[in-house]
Amino acid sequence: AAAKADGQVRTYYIAADEVTWNYAPTGVDQVTGKPFDAMERPYAVQDAHHIGSAYRKAIYREYTDATFRTLKPRAPGDQYLGFIGPIIHAEVGDTIRVVFRNNASRPYSVHPHGVFYAKNSEGMAYNDGSSQADKMSGAVPPGRTYTYTWEVPERAGPGPNDPSSIVWLYHSHVDEQKDIDTGLVGAIVVTARGMANPGGTPKDVDREVVAVFHIVNENQSWYFNQNVAAYTPKLKRAQRAEAIPVDENNAITLNGSGFADGNFKFSINGYMYGNGPRMVMTQGQRVRWYVIAIGNGFDFHTPHWHGNTVLWNKQRTDVLALMPAQMLTVDMVPDDPGLWLFHCHVADHMDAGMTAFYEVLPRAAP
């Protein structure tokens, strides 16, 4: 579909790529500054009973053009995004065009929330009477390229109580749970009409930050068997369902030590225990946070900022409540410089690694 008269076509070249992803690449708990303790080790350290922190995954990555030969570099300040796909920006009235290449070994798709699409750009196939051609959007075979076209109507943009931009999800929807746990998820930012910079970012914001809270269930990943074979080759199949190690006194340890439990990754943007790059901003900047929860019935999260507060729905707070597949947009003007903790305030989620850092640099002297 062509762009509306007052909008433009914004084209993104996005591929599903298979990578090895490390949830805790530094090998230590960065929040405590110490090696992983007995409770943390099942989630982060490889041994005979646990895969550890490195897993084969499929993630969305952006390329420079339709040849898909050159990755588009992620800006230094955006490295914190981790395995989250490229941020798609658009203004109300625009058309988003996603040229999708499936570089992976099984079918995947791109399904958006919030925007307007025809059946041939839905990104999910089901028993709806659609033609076979339309259904291809729901399962793009390995090695194939498919173009999705999404329009951005008024109802996809900010409402009367919203700031100048809001956030939506996109993800693969061949098998929603398995595709998302495999790693295929990203964000769409829609800016109000007339409020976007040329690149689609909001004019009244100096810095945007996207944070996705997700208990990734690697037991549900399409690459689960591959990861077991690569990282726990001596573990017998009969033990994989719940292989519980014993301590030096031959006592069974139940607290998160089982094989299956260790494959739940309590992550923010694909990082655990403060291992992700810092989210950096400057004192006095207008910072817009897009916070997202995704997953299953356990993915009820309470993002909490130390050191500074945010404004949500005209309320001042430092903690939010998120349900699975819920997306909130909040604004911060940080006034307290320093390195601050950003984490889920559900106690066992924090203990299991759902922690990150954001850094507020001091305002430059006049």
C-alpha positions as CSV (number, residue, x, y, z in Angstrom):
1,A,0.0,0.0,0.0
2,A,1.2,3.5,-0.8
3,A,1.9,6.0,2.0
4,K,-0.8,8.5,2.8
5,A,-0.4,12.0,1.3
6,D,0.9,13.5,4.5
7,G,3.2,10.6,5.4
8,Q,6.2,8.8,4.2
9,V,7.3,5.3,3.6
10,R,9.9,4.2,6.2
11,T,11.7,1.0,5.1
12,Y,13.6,-1.3,7.4
13,Y,15.7,-4.3,6.3
14,I,15.4,-6.8,9.1
15,A,16.6,-10.4,9.2
16,A,16.2,-13.4,11.5
17,D,19.8,-14.4,12.3
18,E,21.0,-17.4,14.3
19,V,23.6,-16.3,16.9
20,T,25.1,-17.5,20.1
21,W,23.9,-15.2,22.8
22,N,25.4,-14.8,26.3
23,Y,23.1,-13.6,29.1
24,A,26.0,-12.9,31.4
25,P,29.1,-12.3,29.3
26,T,31.3,-10.9,32.2
27,G,30.9,-14.1,34.2
28,V,30.1,-12.4,37.4
29,D,27.2,-10.8,39.2
30,Q,27.8,-7.1,38.3
31,V,25.3,-5.9,41.0
32,T,27.3,-7.5,43.8
33,G,30.7,-7.4,42.0
34,K,31.2,-11.0,43.1
35,P,31.2,-14.4,41.5
36,F,27.8,-16.1,41.1
37,D,26.7,-17.6,44.4
38,A,25.1,-21.0,44.9
39,M,21.6,-19.7,44.1
40,E,22.7,-17.9,41.0
41,R,25.0,-20.5,39.5
42,P,22.2,-22.7,38.0
43,Y,21.1,-19.7,35.9
44,A,24.5,-18.4,34.8
45,V,27.3,-21.0,35.1
46,Q,27.8,-24.0,32.8
47,D,28.4,-27.4,34.5
48,A,27.4,-31.0,34.0
49,H,23.8,-30.2,34.9
50,H,23.3,-26.7,33.5
51,I,23.8,-25.0,30.1
52,G,25.0,-21.8,31.7
53,S,24.6,-18.4,30.2
54,A,25.4,-19.0,26.5
55,Y,22.6,-20.2,24.1
56,R,22.0,-20.6,20.4
57,K,19.2,-18.2,19.5
58,A,17.5,-16.5,16.6
59,I,17.2,-12.7,16.8
60,Y,16.1,-9.8,14.6
61,R,19.0,-7.7,13.2
62,E,18.9,-4.7,10.9
63,Y,20.8,-4.5,7.6
64,T,21.7,-1.6,5.4
65,D,19.8,-2.7,2.2
66,A,17.9,-5.5,0.5
67,T,21.1,-7.5,-0.3
68,F,21.4,-8.3,3.4
69,R,25.1,-8.4,3.1
70,T,26.0,-5.6,5.6
71,L,24.7,-5.3,9.1
72,K,23.6,-1.8,10.1
73,P,25.8,-0.8,13.0
74,R,24.0,-0.3,16.3
75,A,25.0,3.1,17.8
76,P,27.3,2.9,20.8
77,G,24.6,4.4,23.0
78,D,22.2,1.7,22.0
79,Q,24.3,-1.4,22.8
80,Y,22.2,-1.9,25.9
81,L,19.4,-3.1,23.6
82,G,21.0,-6.6,23.6
83,F,19.1,-9.2,21.6
84,I,16.1,-6.9,21.1
85,G,15.4,-6.3,17.4
86,P,15.9,-2.9,15.8
87,I,13.6,-0.1,17.0
88,I,11.2,0.8,14.2
89,H,10.2,4.5,14.3
90,A,7.2,6.0,12.5
91,E,4.9,9.0,12.7
92,V,1.1,8.9,12.5
93,G,0.3,8.9,8.8
94,D,3.4,7.0,7.7
95,T,3.7,3.6,6.1
96,I,6.2,1.1,7.6
97,R,7.8,-1.3,5.1
98,V,9.7,-4.2,6.6
99,V,11.8,-6.2,4.1
100,F,12.3,-9.4,6.1
101,R,15.0,-12.0,5.3
102,N,14.9,-15.3,7.1
103,N,18.5,-16.3,7.5
104,A,17.6,-18.9,10.1
105,S,17.1,-22.7,9.7
106,R,13.3,-22.8,10.3
107,P,10.3,-20.6,9.3
108,Y,9.8,-17.3,11.1
109,S,7.7,-14.2,10.6
110,V,7.2,-10.6,11.8
111,H,3.9,-9.7,13.5
112,P,3.3,-6.2,14.7
113,H,1.0,-4.8,17.4
114,G,-0.9,-1.5,17.1
115,V,-0.5,-0.7,13.4
116,F,-2.8,-1.4,10.5
117,Y,-2.2,-4.3,8.2
118,A,-3.9,-6.4,5.5
119,K,-3.9,-10.2,5.7
120,N,-0.8,-10.4,3.6
121,S,1.2,-8.5,6.2
122,E,-0.2,-9.9,9.4
123,G,2.7,-12.2,10.1
124,M,0.6,-15.1,11.4
125,A,-1.1,-17.9,9.5
126,Y,-4.3,-19.5,11.0
127,N,-7.6,-20.9,9.8
128,D,-9.0,-17.6,8.5
129,G,-9.8,-18.6,4.9
130,S,-6.9,-16.5,3.6
131,S,-5.2,-17.4,0.3
132,Q,-2.0,-19.4,0.3
133,A,-0.2,-16.3,-0.9
134,D,-1.4,-14.3,2.0
135,K,-0.5,-17.0,4.5
136,M,3.2,-16.8,3.5
137,S,3.5,-13.7,5.7
138,G,2.9,-16.0,8.7
139,A,5.8,-18.4,8.0
140,V,8.6,-17.2,5.8
141,P,10.8,-20.2,4.9
142,P,14.5,-20.3,5.5
143,G,16.4,-18.4,2.9
144,R,13.4,-16.5,1.6
145,T,12.6,-12.7,1.7
146,Y,9.1,-11.3,2.4
147,T,8.0,-7.6,2.5
148,Y,5.5,-6.5,5.1
149,T,3.6,-3.3,4.7
150,W,1.9,-1.6,7.8
151,E,0.1,1.7,7.9
152,V,0.2,3.9,10.9
153,P,-3.3,5.4,11.5
154,E,-4.3,7.8,14.3
155,R,-5.3,5.0,16.5
156,A,-1.8,3.6,16.4
157,G,-0.4,6.8,17.8
158,P,-0.5,8.5,21.2
159,G,-3.9,9.0,22.9
160,P,-5.0,12.1,24.8
161,N,-3.3,11.2,28.0
162,D,-0.1,9.9,26.3
163,P,3.2,11.7,25.7
164,S,4.2,12.5,22.1
165,S,5.2,8.9,21.3
166,I,4.2,5.4,22.5
167,V,5.6,1.9,22.0
168,W,4.3,-1.3,20.4
169,L,5.7,-4.8,20.1
170,Y,6.7,-6.8,17.1
171,H,7.6,-10.5,17.2
172,S,7.6,-13.8,15.2
173,H,4.3,-15.5,15.3
174,V,4.7,-19.0,13.6
175,D,4.6,-20.4,17.2
176,E,4.3,-17.4,19.4
177,Q,5.7,-18.8,22.6
178,K,8.5,-20.7,21.1
179,D,9.4,-17.9,18.6
180,I,9.6,-15.3,21.4
181,D,11.5,-17.5,23.8
182,T,13.9,-18.2,20.8
183,G,14.6,-14.5,20.8
184,L,12.5,-12.9,18.0
185,V,11.1,-9.7,19.5
186,G,11.4,-5.9,18.9
187,A,9.7,-2.6,19.4
188,I,7.8,-0.1,17.3
189,V,7.7,3.6,18.4
190,V,4.9,5.7,17.0
191,T,5.1,9.5,17.3
192,A,2.1,11.8,17.1
193,R,1.5,13.6,13.8
194,G,3.8,16.6,13.5
195,M,6.0,15.6,16.4
196,A,8.6,13.5,14.7
197,N,12.2,14.3,13.7
198,P,13.2,13.2,10.2
199,G,14.2,9.8,11.5
200,G,10.9,9.3,13.3
201,T,12.0,10.0,16.8
202,P,10.0,12.4,18.9
203,K,11.0,16.1,18.7
204,D,10.5,16.8,22.4
205,V,12.8,14.0,23.6
206,D,16.6,14.0,23.9
207,R,17.1,10.3,24.6
208,E,15.0,7.1,24.1
209,V,15.4,3.9,26.1
210,V,13.7,0.6,25.5
211,A,13.6,-2.1,28.2
212,V,12.0,-5.5,27.7
213,F,11.4,-7.6,30.8
214,H,11.2,-11.2,30.0
215,I,11.7,-14.5,31.8
216,V,13.0,-16.3,28.7
217,N,12.1,-20.0,28.8
218,E,15.0,-21.6,27.0
219,N,13.3,-25.0,27.5
220,Q,10.8,-23.7,24.9
221,S,13.4,-22.5,22.4
222,W,13.5,-24.1,19.0
223,Y,17.2,-24.6,19.6
224,F,16.8,-26.3,23.0
225,N,18.1,-29.7,21.9
226,Q,21.0,-28.1,20.0
227,N,21.9,-26.2,23.2
228,V,21.7,-29.3,25.3
229,A,23.9,-31.2,22.9
230,A,26.5,-28.3,22.8
231,Y,26.7,-27.4,26.5
232,T,25.6,-30.5,28.5
233,P,26.6,-33.4,26.3
234,K,27.1,-35.8,29.2
235,L,23.6,-35.2,30.6
236,K,21.4,-38.2,29.7
237,R,18.0,-37.5,28.1
238,A,16.3,-39.1,31.1
239,Q,17.9,-36.5,33.4
240,R,17.1,-33.4,31.3
241,A,13.6,-32.9,32.5
242,E,14.8,-32.1,36.0
243,A,18.4,-33.1,36.8
244,I,18.9,-32.0,40.4
245,P,22.5,-32.0,41.6
246,V,23.5,-32.8,45.2
247,D,25.9,-30.9,47.5
248,E,29.0,-32.2,49.3
249,N,26.8,-33.9,51.9
250,N,24.8,-35.7,49.2
251,A,21.8,-33.6,50.0
252,I,19.5,-32.6,47.2
253,T,19.3,-28.9,46.5
254,L,15.9,-27.8,45.2
255,N,16.2,-24.0,45.1
256,G,16.4,-23.3,41.4
257,S,19.1,-25.9,40.9
258,G,17.3,-28.2,38.5
259,F,18.2,-28.4,34.9
260,A,14.8,-27.0,33.7
261,D,14.9,-24.2,36.2
262,G,18.3,-23.1,35.1
263,N,17.0,-22.5,31.6
264,F,14.7,-19.7,32.8
265,K,16.5,-16.5,32.1
266,F,15.2,-13.5,34.1
267,S,16.5,-10.9,31.7
268,I,16.2,-7.2,30.7
269,N,17.0,-7.0,27.0
270,G,18.6,-10.4,27.1
271,Y,21.0,-9.7,30.0
272,M,21.0,-10.9,33.6
273,Y,22.7,-9.8,36.8
274,G,23.6,-6.4,35.5
275,N,25.7,-7.8,32.7
276,G,24.3,-5.5,30.0
277,P,25.8,-2.3,28.7
278,R,24.7,0.7,30.7
279,M,21.8,2.8,29.6
280,V,23.6,6.2,29.6
281,M,21.9,9.6,29.7
282,T,22.8,13.1,31.0
283,Q,21.5,15.1,34.0
284,G,18.7,17.3,32.8
285,Q,18.0,15.5,29.5
286,R,14.5,14.7,28.5
287,V,14.6,10.9,28.6
288,R,11.7,8.7,27.4
289,W,11.5,5.1,28.6
290,Y,9.6,2.5,26.8
291,V,9.1,-0.4,29.2
292,I,7.7,-3.7,28.0
293,A,6.9,-7.1,29.5
294,I,6.5,-10.2,27.4
295,G,6.2,-13.9,28.1
296,N,3.7,-16.0,30.1
297,G,1.8,-16.0,33.3
298,F,4.9,-15.5,35.4
299,D,5.9,-12.3,33.5
300,F,4.3,-9.8,35.9
301,H,7.0,-7.3,36.5
302,T,7.6,-4.1,38.5
303,P,10.3,-2.0,36.9
304,H,12.0,0.2,39.5
305,W,14.5,3.0,39.0
306,H,16.9,3.9,41.8
307,G,17.9,7.5,42.1
308,N,15.4,9.2,39.9
309,T,11.6,9.2,39.2
310,V,9.4,9.0,36.1
311,L,6.1,10.6,35.0
312,W,3.4,8.2,33.9
313,N,-0.2,9.2,33.2
314,K,0.4,12.5,35.1
315,Q,1.6,10.5,38.1
316,R,5.1,10.7,39.6
317,T,6.6,7.3,40.5
318,D,9.7,5.3,40.6
319,V,8.1,1.9,40.1
320,L,5.6,0.6,37.5
321,A,3.4,-2.6,37.2
322,L,3.5,-4.5,33.9
323,M,1.5,-7.5,32.7
324,P,2.6,-9.9,29.9
325,A,2.6,-8.1,26.5
326,Q,1.9,-4.7,28.2
327,M,3.8,-1.7,27.0
328,L,4.2,1.6,28.9
329,T,5.8,4.9,28.0
330,V,7.2,7.1,30.8
331,D,9.3,10.3,30.9
332,M,12.3,11.1,33.1
333,V,14.3,14.2,33.5
334,P,17.1,12.8,35.7
335,D,18.4,15.2,38.3
336,D,20.6,12.8,40.3
337,P,23.8,11.8,38.6
338,G,25.5,8.5,39.2
339,L,25.3,4.8,38.4
340,W,21.9,3.5,39.4
341,L,20.2,0.1,39.6
342,F,17.2,-0.6,37.3
343,H,15.5,-3.8,38.1
344,C,12.3,-5.8,38.6
345,H,11.0,-5.3,42.1
346,V,9.4,-8.8,42.3
347,A,11.9,-10.2,44.8
348,D,12.6,-13.6,43.3
349,H,12.9,-12.1,39.8
350,M,15.6,-9.7,41.1
351,D,17.4,-12.5,42.9
352,A,17.3,-14.6,39.7
353,G,19.0,-11.8,37.7
354,M,16.5,-9.3,36.4
355,T,18.8,-6.4,37.0
356,A,20.4,-3.7,34.9
357,F,22.2,-0.4,35.3
358,Y,21.5,3.1,34.0
359,E,24.0,5.9,34.3
360,V,23.3,9.6,34.6
361,L,26.2,11.7,33.6
362,P,26.7,15.1,35.4
363,R,25.5,18.1,33.4
364,A,28.4,19.9,31.8
365,A,29.6,23.0,33.6
366,P,28.4,26.2,32.0
